[in-house]
Amino acid sequence: MLSLAKRWFPAALRVDGERLAGAALAWALLGWLVLALGLPLLFILGKSVLTMDGDFAGLDNFAEVLASPGLMRAAGTSLLLALTVSALVVPSAFAFAWALCRSRAPGRGAFRQIALLPLLAPSLLPAISLVYLFGNQGLLKGWLGDGSVYGFWGMVAGETFYAFPYAFMLLFTSLSVADARLYEAARAMGAGAWRRFATITLPGARYGLASSALLVFTLVMTDFGVPKVVGGDCNVLAVEAFKQVVGQQNFPRGAVVGLMLLLPAVLSCFIERAMSRRQRAALSARSTPFSPSRAPARDAAALTMLAIMAIPLLALMGVGVAASFIKYWPYDLSLTLAHYRFDQVDGGGWDAYFNSLEMAAAVALLGASLAFLGAYCCEKLPAAPLARTALRFFAMLPMAVPGLVLGLGYVFFFNHPANPLNGLYGGLALMTACTVVHFYTTAHLTIATALKQMDGEFEAVAAALKVPFWITLRRVTLPVCLPALLDVSRFLFVSAMTTLSALVFIAGPERSLAAVAIVTMDDAGDTAAAAAMATLIVLSSALASLAASLLSRRLVGRGQPWRPR
């Protein structure tokens, strides 16, 4: 019967087979996101309304947290810290991006790389560098007078370093797109430099300014590394969540604190979405790209500003790296490799570093593959419209979920005794899945943007020629999206090496990670060993980024000669 159907209805069977395969792929990806993201978040909500014994508590846990002076003080500190860092980072990142985009100062490429350096390091590294500079035995302790690096302003300094590159990337992208005709018209009407800046540059960058402020605010609210090292007696919500879950085993209260951290992230996401609907394109088809002319005075001022702002970025990165090779800071500055003997300190030894390498490689490979297939389902496949709609929602959801909250969800869901997946808890497989989900939105959007640049005629021609979509995917779509895939893989590898907030809850003692080991070493007083582990993370991230860039150039140059370079 099947052979007769194939003989009489070959086209119908082919179409139904393609549609079935496409629907199966979409539903499978949706099921994975529901399991790895939706259910852990649901368990946080469920845990927040239960007692320690598992009985229903309603809103009692919320009332208890709101009535706790310590937790409310931590919430106020977190809010003040995020607002302060945002007020410092956004203007400084805007000035840095303006100097790169609106001047012809020499060395702009090098300064751009310096601005992105903090992305290669865990947030613990700037905090450790601050301890070496301004701590009890710091070289520059006298600069603080009677003050201390441990506390609110120490956290401000560390978070400013940590959040700067994220704001810079948004603002650099915003300022790099401008219509030269607007500036020419303003100049012809007699508008001076400051008036052109106030009436053209600032309004054109307002979306980037608002988005960067929301991003920095969310990053600082949910960061765990900097407050853990230099917070001192100044408590914040991220550290409080860690104490409630890991220290006191008070899961209901930890869930409530996690929801408190989720709220500002969700609000920021909705605000950003509302602003994006009102944002108009900066360049039209008739626009002329802006290119700054030579102006010696302006370029000299821009170069001076870039150099001044680059000094603290290089200092906080360099001091942490240098301290890992110094015998006994600051009394014996002779060089040594003794701090790299991780087997002699707490934290998991060298195994923690190799575990991170293994996990980062798995995240880069698995995350890029899943993001590519998910974006392809959403953008190119016509099958299973309901699954694709839900897939789009879950692909955007991680953007509004801080890593610390996601980690809490994994504790409550995967560590539950009744969960058949309980055996994965504490293993590399679960940590890999958590990291992929944590950074899934950025990967998905990057590949979706690349797919949207492809004309739909490719799929139309393939359908007319009766070529299955998986053949077109392998022969056409994948090669065209190769640069975006390599960028996503590099991003995921570096993020997996440096992330801490989500994994600090689920990294088991037998499967520790490098970033988690830094926390353990610092708690034990082995600050130099912690700096050494952070240095290895920076080196690994830098080498992976360099390798990905070289591979991208080689593959694109040989396999895609039509692509402009």
C-alpha positions in Angstrom: 0.0 0.0 0.0 2.8 2.4 0.9 4.6 1.7 -2.3 1.4 2.4 -4.3 0.9 5.7 -2.4 4.5 6.7 -3.2 3.9 6.0 -6.9 0.6 7.9 -7.1 1.3 10.8 -4.6 5.0 11.4 -4.4 4.8 15.2 -4.1 2.2 15.0 -1.3 4.3 12.5 0.7 7.4 14.6 0.3 5.6 17.8 1.4 4.0 16.0 4.4 7.3 14.4 5.3 9.0 17.8 5.2 6.3 19.4 7.3 6.4 16.6 9.8 10.2 16.8 10.1 10.0 20.6 10.5 7.2 20.3 13.1 9.1 17.6 15.0 12.2 19.9 15.1 10.3 22.9 16.3 8.4 20.9 19.1 11.7 19.2 20.2 13.5 22.5 20.6 10.4 24.0 22.4 10.4 21.0 24.7 14.1 21.4 25.6 13.6 25.1 26.4 10.5 24.3 28.6 12.5 21.7 30.5 15.7 23.8 30.8 14.1 27.1 31.4 10.3 27.1 32.0 10.1 24.4 34.7 13.0 25.8 36.8 11.4 29.2 36.8 8.0 27.7 37.7 9.6 25.9 40.6 11.0 29.2 42.0 7.4 30.5 42.0 6.2 27.3 43.6 8.9 27.2 46.3 8.2 30.8 47.3 4.6 29.9 48.5 5.7 26.8 50.5 7.0 26.4 54.0 10.3 24.7 54.9 8.2 21.5 55.4 6.5 21.8 52.0 3.1 23.0 53.2 1.3 25.8 51.5 2.2 29.2 53.0 0.5 31.6 50.6 2.1 35.0 50.8 3.6 34.5 54.3 7.1 34.2 52.9 6.8 37.4 51.1 5.5 39.2 54.2 8.3 37.7 56.2 10.9 39.0 53.8 9.3 42.4 53.6 9.3 42.6 57.4 13.0 41.6 57.6 15.2 44.7 58.2 18.3 43.0 56.9 16.8 41.9 53.6 15.1 45.2 53.0 18.5 46.9 53.7 20.1 44.6 51.2 17.4 45.4 48.7 18.0 49.2 49.2 21.7 48.8 48.9 21.3 46.8 45.7 19.0 49.4 44.2 21.4 52.3 45.2 24.4 50.4 43.9 22.7 49.7 40.5 21.6 53.3 40.1 25.1 54.7 41.1 27.0 52.4 38.7 24.5 53.2 35.9 25.0 56.9 36.5 28.8 56.4 36.3 29.1 53.9 33.5 26.6 55.2 30.9 28.2 58.7 30.5 31.7 57.3 30.6 30.9 54.6 28.0 29.2 57.2 25.9 32.2 59.5 26.0 34.5 56.6 25.1 32.2 55.5 22.2 31.9 59.1 21.0 35.7 59.5 20.9 36.0 56.4 18.8 33.1 57.1 16.4 33.3 60.9 16.1 37.0 61.6 16.0 40.1 60.5 14.1 42.2 60.0 17.1 45.1 57.6 16.5 44.9 54.1 17.9 41.1 53.8 17.9 41.2 50.1 17.2 43.5 49.4 20.1 41.3 51.5 22.4 38.2 49.6 21.3 39.9 46.3 22.3 40.9 47.8 25.7 37.2 48.8 26.3 36.2 45.1 25.6 38.9 43.6 27.9 36.6 43.1 30.9 34.5 40.7 28.9 37.3 38.2 29.0 37.5 38.2 32.8 35.0 37.0 35.5 33.6 39.8 37.7 35.7 38.5 40.5 38.9 39.8 38.9 38.3 43.5 39.2 37.3 43.0 42.9 40.5 41.0 43.5 42.5 43.8 41.8 40.9 46.4 44.0 41.9 44.4 47.1 45.5 44.4 45.9 45.4 48.1 45.2 43.4 49.5 48.0 43.0 46.6 50.5 44.6 46.3 53.9 48.0 45.7 52.3 47.3 47.5 49.0 49.9 49.6 47.2 47.5 52.6 47.1 45.8 52.2 50.4 46.9 55.6 51.5 44.8 57.2 48.7 41.6 56.2 50.7 42.7 57.9 53.9 40.6 56.5 56.7 38.2 54.8 54.2 38.2 51.2 53.1 37.8 49.4 49.8 35.4 46.9 51.5 31.9 48.4 51.3 29.7 50.3 49.0 32.2 52.3 47.1 34.5 49.3 46.6 31.5 47.6 45.0 30.8 50.7 42.8 34.4 50.6 41.5 34.3 46.8 40.7 30.9 46.9 39.1 31.9 49.9 37.0 34.8 47.9 35.5 32.5 44.9 35.1 29.6 46.7 33.4 31.5 49.2 31.3 32.0 47.0 28.1 28.3 46.1 27.9 27.3 49.7 27.9 30.1 50.5 25.5 29.1 47.9 22.9 25.5 49.3 22.8 26.6 52.9 22.6 29.3 52.2 20.0 26.8 50.5 17.8 24.3 53.4 18.3 26.9 56.1 17.5 28.5 54.2 14.5 25.2 54.6 12.6 24.6 58.2 11.5 23.5 60.1 8.5 26.2 62.5 7.3 23.6 64.7 5.5 22.2 65.8 8.9 25.5 67.1 10.0 26.2 68.8 6.7 22.8 70.5 6.8 23.4 71.7 10.4 26.8 73.0 9.5 25.4 74.8 6.5 22.9 76.5 8.8 25.7 77.7 11.0 25.2 75.3 13.9 28.4 74.9 15.9 29.9 71.7 17.2 28.0 71.7 20.6 24.7 72.5 18.9 25.2 69.7 16.4 26.0 67.4 19.4 22.9 68.4 21.3 20.4 68.4 18.4 21.7 65.4 16.3 24.1 63.2 18.2 22.3 62.9 21.5 18.8 62.5 20.1 20.1 59.9 17.7 21.7 57.9 20.5 18.8 58.2 23.0 17.7 54.6 22.5 21.3 53.3 23.0 21.6 55.4 26.1 18.4 54.1 27.6 19.1 50.5 26.7 22.6 50.7 28.1 21.3 52.2 31.3 18.7 49.4 31.7 21.3 46.7 30.9 23.9 48.1 33.4 21.2 48.4 36.1 20.2 44.7 35.6 23.8 43.5 35.5 24.7 45.2 38.7 21.5 44.2 40.5 22.1 40.5 39.9 26.0 40.3 40.0 27.4 38.1 42.7 31.2 38.2 42.2 32.1 41.8 43.1 29.9 42.1 46.2 31.2 38.7 47.4 34.8 39.9 47.4 34.7 43.6 48.4 31.2 43.9 49.8 32.3 43.7 53.4 29.4 44.4 55.8 27.5 46.1 53.0 25.1 43.3 51.9 23.2 43.1 48.6 20.4 40.9 47.4 22.5 38.6 45.2 24.8 37.6 48.1 21.7 37.4 50.4 20.1 34.8 48.0 23.3 32.8 48.1 23.4 32.9 51.9 19.7 31.9 52.2 20.0 28.9 49.9 23.6 27.6 50.4 24.3 28.9 53.9 21.0 28.6 55.8 19.2 26.1 53.5 16.1 28.3 53.6 14.8 27.6 50.2 11.4 29.4 50.5 13.1 32.7 51.5 15.8 32.2 48.8 13.0 31.8 46.3 11.4 35.1 47.4 14.7 36.9 47.1 15.2 35.4 43.7 11.8 36.7 42.6 12.9 40.1 43.9 15.9 40.0 41.7 13.8 38.9 38.7 11.4 41.8 39.0 13.8 44.6 37.9 15.1 42.5 35.0 11.6 41.9 33.8 10.7 45.5 34.1 13.8 46.5 32.2 13.0 44.1 29.5 9.4 45.5 29.1 10.7 49.1 29.1 13.3 48.3 26.4 10.7 46.6 24.3 8.4 49.7 24.5 11.3 51.9 23.5 12.3 49.7 20.6 8.8 50.1 19.1 9.3 53.9 19.0 12.8 53.8 17.7 13.2 54.8 14.1 15.9 53.7 11.7 19.0 56.0 11.8 19.9 55.2 8.2 17.6 55.1 5.2 18.3 53.9 1.7 19.4 57.5 0.7 21.6 58.1 3.8 25.3 58.8 3.6 27.4 57.1 6.2 29.1 59.6 8.6 32.8 59.8 8.5 34.5 62.4 10.8 36.8 64.9 9.2 40.2 65.8 10.6 40.2 68.3 13.4 43.5 68.4 15.3 42.1 70.0 18.5 39.1 67.6 18.7 41.3 64.6 17.9 43.9 65.5 20.5 41.2 65.9 23.1 39.6 62.6 22.1 42.9 60.8 22.3 43.6 62.3 25.8 40.2 61.2 27.0 40.6 57.7 25.6 44.0 57.4 27.3 42.8 58.6 30.7 39.8 56.2 30.6 41.9 53.3 29.4 44.2 53.6 32.4 41.9 52.2 35.1 40.6 49.5 32.7 44.2 48.3 32.1 45.2 48.8 35.7 42.4 46.6 37.1 43.0 43.9 34.6 46.8 44.1 34.8 47.1 44.2 38.6 45.1 41.0 39.0 47.2 39.2 36.4 50.5 40.5 37.8 49.6 39.6 41.4 49.3 36.0 40.3 53.0 35.9 39.6 54.2 37.9 42.6 55.5 35.9 45.6 54.1 37.9 48.5 52.2 41.2 47.7 53.4 43.9 48.4 56.4 42.9 50.5 58.2 40.5 48.1 57.6 41.4 44.5 59.8 38.6 43.0 58.2 36.4 40.4 56.9 32.9 41.1 54.6 30.3 39.8 53.7 29.0 43.2 50.2 30.4 43.1 49.4 28.2 40.2 49.7 25.1 42.3 46.0 24.8 42.8 46.3 21.3 44.3 47.6 22.9 47.5 44.6 25.2 48.0 40.8 24.8 48.2 38.7 25.1 45.1 39.1 21.8 43.3 42.6 22.1 42.0 43.5 22.1 38.3 40.4 19.9 37.7 38.2 23.0 38.2 40.0 24.8 35.4 39.8 21.8 33.0 36.2 21.3 33.9 35.5 24.9 32.8 37.4 24.3 29.6 35.3 21.2 28.9 32.1 22.9 29.8 32.9 26.0 27.7 33.7 23.9 24.7 30.4 22.0 25.1 28.5 25.2 25.6 30.0 26.7 22.4 29.2 23.7 20.3 25.8 22.8 21.7 24.6 26.3 22.3 25.5 27.5 18.7 23.8 24.4 17.2 20.6 24.8 19.3 20.5 28.6 18.7 21.0 28.1 14.9 18.2 25.4 14.7 15.9 27.5 16.9 16.4 30.6 14.8 16.0 28.6 11.6 12.7 27.2 12.8 11.4 30.7 13.8 12.6 32.5 10.6 12.5 29.9 7.8 10.2 27.0 8.5 6.5 27.3 7.8 5.5 24.2 9.8 4.0 24.1 13.4 3.1 27.8 13.8 2.0 27.3 17.4 5.4 25.7 18.3 7.3 28.4 16.5 5.3 31.2 18.3 6.1 29.5 21.7 9.7 29.0 20.7 10.1 32.7 20.0 8.7 33.5 23.4 11.1 31.1 25.2 14.0 32.3 23.1 13.5 35.8 24.4 12.7 34.8 28.0 16.4 34.3 29.2 17.1 38.0 28.4 14.8 38.8 31.4 16.1 36.1 33.7 19.2 36.9 35.7 21.7 34.1 36.0 21.4 34.0 39.8 17.6 33.4 39.5 18.1 30.7 36.8 20.6 29.0 39.1 18.1 29.0 42.0 15.5 27.5 39.6 17.9 24.7 38.8 18.4 24.0 42.5 14.7 23.8 43.2 13.8 21.7 40.1 16.7 19.4 39.4 17.7 18.8 43.0 14.1 17.7 43.9 14.1 14.1 45.1 11.1 13.2 43.0 12.7 14.5 39.7 13.9 11.6 37.6 16.7 14.0 36.3 18.0 14.4 39.9 21.1 12.5 39.0 22.3 15.3 36.7 22.5 17.7 39.6 26.1 18.8 40.2 27.4 17.4 36.9 28.8 19.1 33.8 25.8 18.1 31.6 23.4 20.2 33.8 25.9 23.1 34.1 26.3 23.1 30.3 22.5 23.2 29.8 22.1 26.0 32.4 24.8 28.1 30.7 23.4 27.5 27.2 20.0 28.7 28.4 21.5 31.6 30.3 23.0 33.1 27.2 20.5 31.7 24.6 18.8 35.0 23.8 21.9 36.7 22.5 22.9 33.7 20.4 19.4 33.3 19.0 19.1 37.0 18.1 22.5 37.0 16.4 21.7 34.1 14.2 18.2 35.3 13.5 19.6 38.6 12.3 21.9 36.7 9.9 18.9 34.6 8.7 16.8 37.7 8.1 19.4 39.0 5.7 18.9 36.0 3.4 16.3 36.5 0.7 13.3 34.2 1.1 13.8 33.3 -2.6 16.3 30.6 -1.5 13.6 28.6 0.2 11.1 29.3 -2.6 13.4 28.0 -5.3 14.3 25.0 -3.2 10.6 24.2 -2.7 10.0 24.6 -6.5 12.8 22.2 -7.2 11.4 19.8 -4.6 14.6 20.0 -2.5 14.0 19.1 1.2 14.6 22.0 3.6 17.4 20.1 5.4 19.4 19.9 2.1 19.0 23.7 1.6 19.9 24.2 5.3 23.1 22.3 4.9 24.2 23.5 1.4 23.0 27.2 1.5 21.8 28.5 4.8 24.6 27.1 7.0 27.5 28.3 4.8 25.9 31.8 4.6 25.5 32.0 8.4 28.9 30.6 9.2 30.4 33.9 10.3 27.5 34.5 12.7 27.8 30.9 14.0 31.5 31.4 14.8 30.7 34.7 16.5 28.1 33.0 18.6 30.4 30.1 19.5 33.1 32.6 20.6 30.6 34.5 22.7 29.3 31.3 24.3 32.8 30.0 25.1 33.9 33.2 26.8 30.6 33.6 28.6 30.8 30.0 29.9 34.4 30.6 31.2 33.6 33.8 33.0 30.0 33.3 34.3 29.5 32.7 38.0 26.0 33.7 39.2 24.0 30.8 37.8 26.6 28.1 38.3 27.6 28.9 41.9 24.5 27.1 43.1 24.7 23.9 41.0 28.5 23.3 40.7 29.1 20.1 42.8 32.3 19.6 44.9 33.5 16.9 42.6 32.8 19.0 39.5 33.9 22.5 40.5 34.5 25.2 37.9 37.2 27.8 37.6 35.0 30.8 38.4 33.4 29.0 41.4 36.9 28.0 42.6 37.9 31.7 42.7 35.2 32.3 45.3 36.3 29.3 47.3 39.9 30.4 47.2 39.1 34.0 48.2 37.0 32.8 51.1 39.9 30.7 52.3 42.2 33.7 52.1 44.2 32.4 49.1 43.7 35.6 47.1 46.9 35.1 45.0 45.7 31.7 43.9 42.3 33.2 43.1 44.0 35.8 41.0 46.0 33.0 39.2 42.8 31.1 38.4 41.2 34.4 37.1 44.3 34.9 34.9 43.9 31.5 33.4 40.3 32.3 32.5 41.4 35.6 30.9 44.1 33.8 28.9 41.7 31.0 27.8 39.0 33.5 26.7 41.6 35.6 24.8 43.0 32.6 23.0 39.5 31.3 22.1 38.5 34.7 20.8 41.7 34.9 18.7 41.3 31.4 17.3 37.6 32.1 16.4 38.6 35.3 14.6 41.4 33.6 12.6 39.1 30.7 11.8 36.4 33.0 10.6 38.7 34.9 8.3 40.1 31.7 6.9 36.8 29.9 6.3 35.1 33.0 4.9 38.0 33.9 2.7 38.3 30.5 1.2 34.7 29.3 1.1 32.8 32.6 0.6 34.8 34.8 -1.8 31.6 36.7 -2.6 31.4 38.1 0.9 33.0 41.5 1.4 35.8 41.6 3.9 
